[in-house]
Amino acid sequence: MSTDRAAPFARPPSGADSSRGRPSDLPHASVSAKSDRQNAIRELIESRVVGSQEELRRMLRQRGWDVTQSTLSRDLRELRLARVPTDEGARYVTTDHEPDTGRMSLESLLPQLFDRIDGVGELLVLHTLPGGAQALGFALDAEQWPDLLGTIAGDDTILLICRSAQARDRISRRIHALAGES
């Protein structure tokens, strides 16, 4: 394998310690490297406020991980980390832990992120503040409401698929109430 070709996985910058499960030019090392890289991301997110992917990339680079933006985005998605606005500014939070371990609940997220909601038939479109849809989508899915079949979340918009038009009305009222819009 030529050393001029880029490997299909993120590698620490040259000179970084590759003896601790970090990537090498061997294909089997990428699974271990991905796990190690994702553990580093988790440690950084849990130990300090990280407000942007670029800021996280710089922190990872300081730890010896030179990752592309697309690799970092994929890692954040796989780790179920979302960027949410807080009183101190935007930050990344874990969205899939149980409530007693710090997952932000729907009740705490909706008042912060809710913009408006509208619907037709069995569909609702929930608009959030920029960057809020992923975290809110995870929180909605975690509620497992019987009237809600599923969600699709973008950056600031969530499509909610309801069981019926009557279910749509119930969910809309419930979301308004939780957002403090009753």
C-alpha positions as CSV (number, residue, x, y, z in Angstrom):
1,M,0.0,0.0,0.0
2,S,1.4,3.4,-1.0
3,T,1.9,5.8,1.8
4,D,0.7,8.6,-0.5
5,R,-2.9,7.3,-0.6
6,A,-5.2,8.4,2.1
7,A,-6.6,5.6,4.3
8,P,-10.4,5.2,4.3
9,F,-10.5,6.2,8.0
10,A,-9.3,9.1,10.1
11,R,-5.7,8.9,11.3
12,P,-3.8,10.8,14.0
13,P,-1.3,13.2,12.5
14,S,2.1,11.8,11.7
15,G,4.2,11.4,14.8
16,A,1.2,10.6,17.0
17,D,1.3,7.5,19.2
18,S,0.0,4.6,17.1
19,S,0.8,2.0,19.8
20,R,-2.4,2.5,21.7
21,G,-5.0,1.1,19.2
22,R,-4.7,4.1,17.0
23,P,-5.0,3.6,13.2
24,S,-2.2,2.1,11.2
25,D,-2.1,1.3,7.5
26,L,-3.7,-2.1,8.3
27,P,-7.4,-2.3,7.5
28,H,-8.3,-4.3,10.7
29,A,-7.0,-1.4,12.8
30,S,-9.8,0.9,11.7
31,V,-12.5,-0.7,13.9
32,S,-10.3,-0.2,17.0
33,A,-9.4,3.3,15.8
34,K,-13.1,4.3,15.4
35,S,-13.9,3.0,18.8
36,D,-11.0,4.9,20.4
37,R,-11.8,8.1,18.4
38,Q,-15.5,7.9,19.5
39,N,-14.4,7.4,23.1
40,A,-12.2,10.5,22.9
41,I,-15.2,12.4,21.5
42,R,-17.4,11.2,24.3
43,E,-14.8,12.2,26.9
44,L,-14.4,15.7,25.4
45,I,-18.2,16.3,25.3
46,E,-18.7,15.1,28.8
47,S,-15.8,17.0,30.3
48,R,-16.3,20.5,28.8
49,V,-18.7,22.7,26.8
50,V,-18.2,22.1,23.1
51,G,-20.1,24.5,21.0
52,S,-19.2,23.5,17.4
53,Q,-17.9,20.7,15.3
54,E,-14.9,22.8,14.3
55,E,-14.1,23.4,18.0
56,L,-14.4,19.6,18.6
57,R,-12.1,18.9,15.6
58,R,-9.4,21.2,17.1
59,M,-9.7,19.5,20.5
60,L,-9.4,16.1,18.8
61,R,-6.4,17.3,16.8
62,Q,-4.7,18.3,20.1
63,R,-5.3,14.7,21.3
64,G,-3.7,13.3,18.1
65,W,-6.9,12.7,16.0
66,D,-7.0,14.4,12.6
67,V,-10.6,13.8,11.4
68,T,-12.5,15.2,8.5
69,Q,-15.8,17.1,9.0
70,S,-17.7,14.2,7.5
71,T,-16.1,11.6,9.8
72,L,-16.9,13.8,12.8
73,S,-20.5,14.3,11.7
74,R,-20.9,10.5,11.3
75,D,-19.4,9.9,14.7
76,L,-21.6,12.5,16.4
77,R,-24.7,10.9,14.7
78,E,-23.6,7.3,15.7
79,L,-22.9,8.5,19.3
80,R,-26.4,10.2,19.3
81,L,-24.9,13.6,20.3
82,A,-26.8,16.7,19.4
83,R,-26.1,20.4,19.5
84,V,-28.7,22.2,21.5
85,P,-29.0,25.8,22.6
86,T,-28.5,26.5,26.3
87,D,-28.3,29.7,28.4
88,E,-24.5,29.6,28.0
89,G,-24.7,29.1,24.2
90,A,-25.0,26.1,22.0
91,R,-23.4,22.8,23.2
92,Y,-23.3,19.1,22.4
93,V,-25.3,16.8,24.7
94,T,-25.9,13.1,24.8
95,T,-29.5,12.2,23.7
96,D,-29.9,8.5,24.4
97,H,-29.1,8.0,28.1
98,E,-31.7,7.2,30.6
99,P,-33.1,10.3,32.4
100,D,-31.2,9.6,35.6
101,T,-27.9,9.7,33.7
102,G,-28.4,13.1,32.1
103,R,-30.5,12.7,29.0
104,M,-32.3,15.9,28.3
105,S,-36.0,15.1,28.5
106,L,-38.8,16.3,26.2
107,E,-40.1,18.4,29.0
108,S,-36.8,20.2,29.4
109,L,-36.1,20.5,25.6
110,L,-39.4,21.6,24.2
111,P,-39.6,25.0,26.1
112,Q,-36.1,25.8,24.9
113,L,-36.3,24.7,21.3
114,F,-40.0,25.0,20.3
115,D,-40.8,27.5,17.6
116,R,-44.2,26.4,16.1
117,I,-46.2,23.4,14.9
118,D,-48.7,22.9,12.2
119,G,-50.3,19.8,10.6
120,V,-52.6,18.3,8.1
121,G,-54.1,14.8,7.9
122,E,-51.9,12.4,10.0
123,L,-48.8,14.7,9.7
124,L,-47.4,17.4,12.0
125,V,-44.5,19.6,11.2
126,L,-42.7,20.9,14.3
127,H,-40.3,23.8,13.8
128,T,-37.5,24.3,16.3
129,L,-34.7,26.8,16.8
130,P,-31.8,26.2,14.4
131,G,-29.9,23.0,15.4
132,G,-32.7,21.8,17.7
133,A,-34.5,19.2,15.7
134,Q,-32.2,16.2,16.2
135,A,-32.2,16.4,20.0
136,L,-36.0,17.0,20.1
137,G,-36.6,14.2,17.6
138,F,-34.6,11.8,19.8
139,A,-36.6,13.0,22.8
140,L,-39.9,12.5,21.0
141,D,-39.0,9.0,19.9
142,A,-37.9,8.1,23.4
143,E,-41.4,9.0,24.7
144,Q,-42.9,6.1,22.7
145,W,-46.3,7.8,22.5
146,P,-48.8,5.3,21.1
147,D,-50.3,8.1,18.8
148,L,-46.9,8.8,17.2
149,L,-45.7,6.3,14.6
150,G,-42.3,8.0,14.1
151,T,-40.3,11.2,13.4
152,I,-37.9,12.4,10.8
153,A,-35.7,15.3,12.0
154,G,-33.6,17.7,10.1
155,D,-31.8,20.8,11.4
156,D,-34.7,22.9,12.5
157,T,-37.8,20.9,11.4
158,I,-39.3,17.6,12.5
159,L,-41.9,15.6,10.6
160,L,-44.1,13.7,13.0
161,I,-46.2,10.9,11.5
162,C,-49.3,10.3,13.6
163,R,-51.6,7.3,13.8
164,S,-54.7,9.3,12.7
165,A,-55.9,12.9,12.3
166,Q,-57.4,12.6,15.8
167,A,-54.0,11.5,17.1
168,R,-52.4,14.4,15.4
169,D,-54.7,16.8,17.3
170,R,-53.9,15.1,20.6
171,I,-50.1,15.2,20.0
172,S,-50.3,18.9,18.8
173,R,-52.1,19.8,22.1
174,R,-49.6,17.8,24.1
175,I,-46.6,19.5,22.5
176,H,-48.1,22.9,22.9
177,A,-48.7,22.2,26.6
178,L,-45.2,20.8,27.2
179,A,-43.7,23.8,25.3
180,G,-45.6,26.2,27.7
181,E,-47.9,27.4,24.8
182,S,-51.2,26.2,26.3
